[in-house]
C-alpha cells in the first residue's frame, strides 16, 4: 500500500529573502511568508473539496515550518505533529550569512563547497549524509504510520533536496544541481511504497 507525502517548503523568512542560510536558527516568517502559508492552507482545503483529502500534517520543529502549516491545519481540522528529524540542516559558520560573504573570506572553501557540497560542507556544519539519513527515516516513519493515506509534510529546502536525492537514487553531492531550490510554499508530491519511491510532481505553486 502506497503513501502519498505532500512535501512543502516553509514560507519565506527575512533571512531567506536576503539569501542568508537559516538552518537550525529559528527565524520567523515575513509578510510574504505568511501569505504563502495562507495559500498553502487554501490549497489544502481545495484538495479535500476535490476528493483528495489530507489525512495528517507533520512539520519540522522550527517555528517557520509550524507557522506555515497552521492555515492548512485550520482548513483541514487537523492537529499537526512535530517531527524532530525534519529540522533543517545545521549550516555551521554559514548560519545567518550568505555564500557570497563566506566566499569573500574563504574563496577556497566556497569553491570546494560548490564543487561537492556533501564532501566539503561548511565548517561546523552537519554532515549532509547524516541529515539525509535522518530525513529519509522520518519520511519512512510517517509513511508507515499513514499507510495508504496522504500526509502534508512541511519542512526545509536543503533537507528536502537531500532526502529526494537519497530516495530517488541520485548522488547526494548533486542535490544543488539536480534540485536548484524548492520554492517557499510550493508542494512536491512523493509516493512511497515499501522500499520504492516515486516523485510525481515538483515545486508546484499553491496559487
KOLLO-752177 format. One line per field, with one value per residue: residue number from 1; x, y, z of N, C-alpha, C in turn. Coordinates in steps of 0.2 Angstrom, whole numbers, plus 5000, padded with zeros to 4 digits. Example, Ala and Ser with C-alpha at 12.3 -4.5 7.8 and 13.67 -1.06 7.14 Angstrom:
n	[1/2]
n.east	[5066/5064]
n.north	[4972/4989]
n.up	[5039/5035]
ca.east	[5062/5068]
ca.north	[4978/4995]
ca.up	[5039/5036]
c.east	[5066/5064]
c.north	[4984/5000]
c.up	[5039/5039]
This chain:
n	[1/2/3/4/5/6/7/8/9/10/11/12/13/14/15/16/17/18/19/20/21/22/23/24/25/26/27/28/29/30/31/32/33/34/35/36/37/38/39/40/41/42/43/44/45/46/47/48/49/50/51/52/53/54/55/56/57/58/59/60/61/62/63/64/65/66/67/68/69/70/71/72/73/74/75/76/77/78/79/80/81/82/83/84/85/86/87/88/89/90/91/92/93/94/95/96/97/98/99/100/101/102/103/104/105/106/107/108/109/110/111/112/113/114/115/116/117/118/119/120/121/122/123/124/125/126/127/128/129/130/131/132/133/134/135/136/137/138/139/140/141/142/143/144/145/146/147/148/149/150/151/152/153/154/155/156/157/158/159/160/161/162/163/164/165/166/167/168/169/170/171/172/173/174/175/176/177/178/179/180/181/182/183/184/185/186/187/188/189/190/191/192/193/194/195/196/197/198/199/200/201/202/203/204/205/206/207]
n.east	[5004/5003/5009/5006/5016/5015/5026/5031/5040/5043/5036/5043/5056/5064/5078/5079/5074/5084/5094/5101/5108/5098/5098/5097/5094/5081/5070/5058/5043/5041/5030/5027/5030/5020/5009/5011/5009/4996/4991/4995/4987/4974/4975/4976/4963/4956/4960/4954/4941/4941/4940/4952/4957/4968/4976/4984/4996/5012/5026/5042/5051/5054/5050/5046/5042/5031/5022/5020/5012/5000/4988/4984/4981/4971/4961/4960/4955/4964/4977/4993/5008/5024/5040/5055/5066/5064/5070/5079/5095/5110/5120/5132/5146/5140/5127/5115/5122/5128/5132/5140/5146/5154/5162/5170/5179/5184/5188/5193/5187/5173/5173/5176/5165/5155/5159/5158/5146/5143/5154/5162/5156/5151/5162/5160/5147/5132/5135/5130/5126/5122/5111/5103/5100/5093/5082/5076/5073/5063/5053/5050/5045/5033/5026/5024/5016/5004/4999/4993/4988/4987/4998/5003/5018/5028/5043/5060/5071/5085/5086/5075/5079/5091/5085/5076/5085/5092/5081/5078/5088/5099/5115/5120/5129/5125/5114/5112/5113/5104/5092/5089/5083/5069/5054/5047/5033/5028/5023/5028/5025/5027/5028/5028/5031/5034/5050/5051/5051/5043/5043/5031/5027/5035/5039/5027/5017/5005/4996]
n.north	[4994/5011/5027/5044/5058/5075/5086/5101/5116/5128/5145/5161/5168/5182/5180/5172/5179/5188/5179/5172/5159/5149/5138/5129/5140/5149/5157/5169/5171/5182/5195/5191/5177/5173/5175/5166/5155/5156/5153/5140/5134/5137/5129/5116/5115/5115/5103/5093/5096/5092/5079/5073/5070/5076/5067/5069/5080/5084/5092/5101/5105/5118/5135/5142/5133/5127/5138/5140/5128/5131/5137/5127/5117/5122/5123/5110/5104/5098/5093/5097/5086/5086/5083/5079/5075/5081/5094/5108/5107/5110/5123/5127/5138/5146/5150/5162/5170/5174/5165/5172/5181/5172/5167/5178/5179/5166/5160/5148/5138/5140/5138/5124/5119/5122/5114/5101/5099/5090/5082/5093/5101/5116/5124/5117/5113/5102/5085/5082/5069/5063/5071/5068/5055/5055/5063/5055/5043/5049/5052/5039/5033/5041/5038/5024/5025/5031/5023/5021/5033/5051/5064/5079/5087/5098/5106/5109/5118/5113/5101/5093/5092/5085/5073/5069/5066/5055/5046/5044/5039/5047/5054/5061/5072/5079/5087/5101/5104/5096/5098/5114/5122/5123/5131/5143/5138/5130/5114/5097/5081/5065/5048/5034/5017/5003/4999/5007/5023/5037/5051/5062/5075/5091/5106/5113/5127/5134/5144]
n.up	[5000/4995/5001/5000/5001/5003/5001/5007/5007/5019/5022/5016/5025/5034/5033/5022/5012/5010/5005/5015/5025/5034/5045/5058/5065/5072/5063/5060/5049/5035/5029/5016/5018/5026/5018/5009/5016/5019/5006/5005/5014/5008/4997/5003/5008/4996/4990/4998/4995/4982/4983/4987/5000/5014/5026/5037/5046/5046/5054/5053/5069/5069/5071/5059/5050/5057/5058/5045/5042/5049/5043/5034/5043/5050/5040/5037/5049/5057/5069/5070/5069/5077/5070/5075/5067/5055/5055/5048/5040/5050/5047/5051/5052/5042/5046/5046/5037/5020/5005/4997/5006/5014/5004/5001/5012/5012/4999/4994/5002/4998/4985/4985/4992/4982/4972/4978/4988/4998/5001/5005/5016/5025/5037/5053/5050/5049/5044/5028/5024/5035/5038/5027/5030/5042/5038/5028/5036/5044/5035/5030/5042/5044/5033/5035/5046/5041/5031/5015/5015/5013/5017/5023/5023/5031/5029/5025/5014/5010/5017/5012/4998/4999/5004/4994/4984/4990/4991/4978/4972/4968/4967/4982/4982/4971/4974/4974/4961/4954/4960/4961/4969/4981/4980/4991/5000/4990/4983/4983/4976/4983/4982/4992/4993/5001/4999/4988/4979/4972/4962/4960/4957/4956/4965/4964/4963/4975/4972]
ca.east	[5000/5007/5008/5007/5018/5015/5031/5031/5045/5040/5036/5049/5059/5069/5085/5079/5073/5091/5098/5105/5107/5094/5097/5094/5092/5073/5069/5051/5041/5040/5023/5026/5030/5013/5004/5012/5006/4989/4989/4995/4980/4968/4977/4974/4956/4954/4962/4948/4935/4941/4940/4959/4958/4974/4974/4988/5001/5018/5031/5048/5050/5056/5044/5044/5038/5025/5018/5017/5007/4994/4982/4982/4978/4964/4957/4958/4953/4969/4982/5000/5013/5031/5045/5062/5071/5063/5073/5084/5102/5114/5125/5139/5148/5136/5121/5114/5126/5127/5138/5145/5150/5159/5167/5174/5184/5187/5187/5195/5181/5167/5174/5176/5158/5151/5161/5155/5143/5142/5161/5165/5151/5154/5165/5155/5140/5130/5136/5124/5124/5118/5105/5099/5098/5088/5076/5073/5070/5057/5048/5048/5041/5027/5023/5022/5010/4998/4999/4988/4985/4990/5001/5006/5024/5031/5050/5065/5074/5091/5084/5071/5083/5095/5080/5074/5091/5093/5075/5077/5095/5103/5120/5119/5133/5122/5107/5111/5112/5098/5086/5092/5079/5062/5051/5044/5026/5027/5022/5031/5021/5031/5024/5032/5028/5039/5057/5051/5050/5042/5042/5025/5027/5040/5039/5020/5014/4998/4991]
ca.north	[5000/5017/5033/5050/5063/5081/5090/5108/5120/5133/5151/5165/5172/5188/5178/5169/5185/5191/5174/5170/5152/5149/5131/5127/5146/5149/5164/5170/5172/5188/5195/5186/5170/5172/5175/5159/5150/5156/5150/5133/5132/5137/5123/5110/5115/5113/5095/5090/5098/5089/5072/5070/5073/5075/5064/5071/5086/5083/5098/5102/5108/5125/5139/5144/5127/5126/5143/5139/5123/5132/5138/5121/5113/5125/5121/5103/5102/5093/5095/5095/5083/5089/5078/5082/5074/5085/5100/5109/5106/5115/5126/5129/5146/5150/5152/5169/5173/5172/5161/5177/5183/5166/5167/5184/5177/5159/5158/5141/5134/5141/5134/5117/5118/5122/5108/5095/5101/5084/5081/5099/5106/5122/5122/5117/5111/5095/5081/5081/5062/5061/5074/5064/5048/5056/5065/5049/5040/5052/5051/5032/5033/5045/5034/5018/5027/5033/5018/5022/5040/5057/5067/5086/5087/5105/5106/5114/5117/5108/5094/5090/5091/5079/5067/5067/5063/5049/5041/5043/5036/5052/5055/5067/5078/5083/5090/5108/5104/5092/5102/5120/5125/5122/5137/5144/5137/5126/5107/5092/5075/5060/5042/5029/5010/4998/5002/5011/5030/5040/5059/5063/5082/5095/5113/5116/5133/5133/5149]
ca.up	[5000/4995/5005/4997/5005/5000/5004/5006/5010/5023/5019/5016/5031/5032/5030/5015/5007/5009/5003/5020/5027/5040/5046/5064/5068/5072/5061/5059/5043/5033/5027/5010/5020/5029/5013/5006/5021/5018/5000/5006/5018/5004/4993/5006/5008/4989/4990/5001/4991/4976/4984/4988/5007/5018/5032/5043/5044/5050/5052/5057/5075/5069/5071/5052/5047/5061/5056/5038/5042/5053/5039/5032/5049/5051/5034/5037/5055/5060/5074/5067/5074/5075/5069/5076/5062/5049/5055/5043/5042/5053/5042/5054/5051/5037/5049/5046/5032/5013/5002/4995/5012/5015/4998/5002/5017/5011/4992/4993/5005/4995/4979/4987/4993/4976/4968/4981/4995/5003/5004/5008/5019/5028/5044/5059/5048/5050/5039/5024/5023/5041/5038/5023/5033/5047/5035/5025/5041/5046/5030/5030/5048/5043/5028/5039/5051/5037/5025/5010/5016/5011/5023/5021/5027/5030/5031/5023/5007/5009/5020/5007/4992/5001/5005/4987/4981/4993/4989/4970/4970/4964/4971/4986/4980/4966/4976/4972/4953/4951/4963/4962/4975/4982/4981/4998/5000/4985/4985/4979/4978/4983/4984/4995/4994/5003/4998/4982/4979/4965/4963/4955/4955/4960/4966/4961/4967/4978/4970]
c.east	[5004/5005/5010/5010/5018/5020/5031/5036/5041/5040/5042/5050/5063/5075/5084/5078/5080/5096/5103/5103/5103/5093/5093/5092/5084/5071/5061/5049/5040/5032/5022/5026/5023/5008/5005/5009/4999/4987/4990/4989/4974/4969/4975/4967/4953/4955/4956/4942/4935/4942/4947/4961/4965/4973/4978/4993/5006/5023/5037/5047/5052/5050/5041/5040/5031/5020/5016/5012/5000/4988/4980/4979/4971/4959/4955/4955/4958/4974/4988/5004/5020/5035/5052/5067/5070/5066/5078/5091/5106/5120/5131/5140/5144/5129/5120/5118/5125/5133/5143/5149/5156/5164/5172/5180/5187/5185/5188/5189/5175/5168/5174/5168/5154/5153/5158/5152/5143/5149/5164/5160/5155/5157/5160/5148/5139/5133/5130/5122/5120/5111/5100/5096/5092/5081/5072/5070/5063/5051/5045/5043/5034/5023/5020/5016/5004/4998/4993/4985/4989/4992/5005/5012/5028/5038/5054/5069/5080/5089/5080/5074/5087/5091/5078/5079/5092/5087/5075/5084/5099/5109/5119/5123/5130/5115/5107/5110/5106/5091/5089/5089/5072/5059/5047/5036/5024/5026/5025/5028/5026/5027/5029/5028/5033/5046/5057/5049/5048/5040/5037/5025/5032/5038/5032/5018/5007/4993/4987]
c.north	[5006/5022/5039/5055/5070/5086/5097/5112/5126/5140/5155/5168/5178/5185/5175/5174/5188/5185/5172/5163/5152/5141/5130/5134/5147/5156/5164/5171/5180/5189/5191/5179/5169/5171/5168/5154/5150/5152/5142/5130/5132/5131/5117/5109/5112/5105/5091/5090/5094/5081/5069/5073/5072/5073/5066/5077/5084/5089/5097/5105/5116/5129/5141/5139/5126/5132/5142/5133/5125/5133/5132/5117/5116/5123/5114/5100/5097/5096/5092/5091/5085/5083/5081/5081/5077/5092/5101/5107/5111/5117/5128/5137/5150/5152/5160/5173/5170/5168/5166/5180/5178/5166/5172/5183/5171/5157/5150/5136/5134/5138/5126/5115/5118/5116/5101/5097/5096/5083/5087/5103/5112/5120/5122/5114/5103/5091/5080/5074/5060/5065/5071/5058/5050/5059/5059/5044/5042/5051/5044/5031/5036/5040/5027/5020/5029/5029/5019/5029/5045/5062/5074/5086/5094/5105/5111/5112/5112/5101/5090/5088/5085/5073/5065/5064/5056/5044/5040/5041/5041/5054/5062/5073/5082/5086/5097/5109/5101/5096/5109/5124/5124/5129/5137/5143/5132/5118/5102/5085/5069/5054/5037/5022/5005/5002/5006/5018/5032/5047/5060/5070/5086/5103/5116/5121/5131/5139/5147]
c.up	[5000/4999/5001/5002/5001/5004/5002/5010/5014/5020/5020/5023/5029/5030/5023/5010/5005/5007/5009/5023/5034/5042/5052/5068/5067/5070/5058/5051/5041/5031/5021/5013/5023/5024/5009/5010/5020/5012/5001/5009/5013/4999/4996/5007/5001/4988/4992/4997/4984/4977/4985/4995/5010/5024/5039/5041/5049/5049/5056/5064/5075/5067/5064/5049/5051/5059/5049/5038/5045/5049/5036/5037/5050/5046/5034/5043/5058/5064/5071/5072/5072/5075/5069/5070/5055/5049/5050/5045/5046/5048/5045/5054/5046/5040/5049/5041/5025/5011/5000/5000/5014/5010/4999/5007/5016/5004/4991/4996/5001/4988/4980/4988/4987/4972/4971/4988/5000/5006/5007/5011/5023/5035/5049/5057/5049/5044/5034/5023/5029/5041/5033/5026/5038/5044/5031/5030/5044/5041/5030/5037/5047/5038/5031/5043/5048/5031/5021/5011/5012/5017/5020/5026/5026/5033/5027/5017/5006/5012/5014/5001/4993/5001/4998/4984/4983/4991/4982/4968/4966/4969/4976/4984/4974/4968/4974/4964/4951/4954/4965/4968/4975/4984/4988/4996/4994/4987/4980/4981/4977/4985/4986/4995/4995/5002/4991/4983/4972/4966/4957/4953/4959/4959/4963/4966/4969/4976/4964]
